[in-house]
Amino acid sequence: MKQKTHSGAKKRLRVTGSGRVKRRKANLRHLLSHKSSGRKRQLGTMTYIHGASTYQVERLLVTSRPKARSEKRGE
């Protein structure tokens, strides 16, 4: 059976050219008035998936994996 990309994961995650997976940080949706400006500024930046979670994330993003360099050259 054909594998499909998890639709929730493809909306929330991006694969970089080097193969790392980027995500947004949590806690920036509501209850923002008591959070400091610096904290909100840091929460607004993107971050990378932790190494311990890469296996699970790659299974969710089966078709979004960048090709290896050898595959790109046709070897």
C-alpha positions in Angstrom: 0.0 0.0 0.0 1.3 3.5 -0.8 2.6 5.5 2.1 1.1 8.9 2.6 2.4 12.0 4.4 0.6 12.8 7.7 -1.6 15.8 6.8 -1.2 17.4 10.3 2.6 17.1 10.2 2.9 18.6 6.7 1.0 21.7 7.9 3.2 22.2 10.9 6.7 21.1 9.9 9.2 22.1 7.2 12.2 20.1 5.9 15.3 22.2 5.2 17.7 21.6 2.4 20.1 19.8 4.7 17.4 17.5 5.8 16.7 18.9 9.3 13.1 19.5 10.3 11.9 22.9 11.5 8.9 23.6 13.7 7.2 26.5 15.5 7.4 27.0 19.2 4.4 26.6 21.5 2.7 29.0 23.9 2.2 32.0 21.5 -1.6 31.6 20.8 -3.3 33.1 23.8 -2.8 34.5 27.4 0.0 36.7 26.0 -0.6 39.7 28.2 1.4 38.4 31.2 4.3 37.1 29.1 7.2 39.4 28.6 8.1 40.9 25.2 11.4 39.0 25.2 9.7 35.7 25.9 7.2 36.3 23.1 9.9 37.3 20.7 11.8 34.1 21.4 8.6 32.0 21.0 8.1 33.6 17.6 11.2 32.1 16.1 11.4 28.7 14.4 13.4 25.9 16.0 14.6 22.4 15.0 13.1 19.1 16.0 15.1 17.4 18.8 17.2 14.5 17.8 15.3 12.1 19.9 12.1 12.8 17.8 13.6 12.6 14.3 12.6 9.0 13.7 8.9 9.6 14.5 8.9 12.8 12.5 10.5 11.2 9.4 7.8 8.5 9.5 5.1 11.2 9.4 6.8 13.1 6.6 7.6 10.1 4.3 7.3 11.9 1.0 8.9 15.2 2.3 12.3 13.9 2.9 15.0 15.6 0.7 16.8 13.3 -1.6 20.3 12.4 -0.8 23.1 14.1 -2.8 23.9 10.9 -4.6 20.2 10.6 -5.7 20.1 14.2 -7.0 23.1 13.6 -9.3 21.6 10.4 -10.7 24.2 8.0 -9.4 
